[in-house]
Amino acid sequence: MEYNQKDMPPSVRQFLEALETMHPSLSVVFEKGGDKTGDWWLDVGHRSGSFTVHWEPKTGFGLHPASDEAVFGELPPERYADTAMVLRRVEQLVDDGQVGVVGLRDLREVQGLSQAELANRLGIQQAAVSKVERRQDLHLDTLSAIVKALGGTLEMKVRFPGGEVPLRMAH
């Protein structure tokens, strides 16, 4: 069934229009999910691959790698409630990123912050932020402080062949 963009929720239409403006050469195929759920699926193809954007009325945008077949009820590897944030993340993906794999620089950019702004929030010099973003290993307290300065919380879980459990850190 063919859908007109006017049938789309404003958030999806806004996302699609911005994406087409930013990257007119992208291949975007969209379809509505079930009539009752109101979900929308957008398959985005670009020069180095593809990914899927899934929008749900209550949770916003989710990103799935193209190779993954989304399973009903399963959460996407990445979720964004804010249209501007998902557009910044899509910009990274089009520039050869991979859904579900982000570095500290990617996290900072998705939040729309410069290194200087993050450094100010952390009370350190901009050069120190640059150095941390290039490091391969970090102390958990450093990582936690950066994530907190970005406005998030750090959660960890351990996966075993038979399941997964959240990891509680000693304080």
Helices and strands as residue ranges (DSSP letters): G 5-7, H 10-22, E 27-32, E 40-46, E 49-56, E 60-65, E 78-80, H 83-94, H 104-110, H 115-122, H 126-134, H 140-149, E 157-160, E 163-166
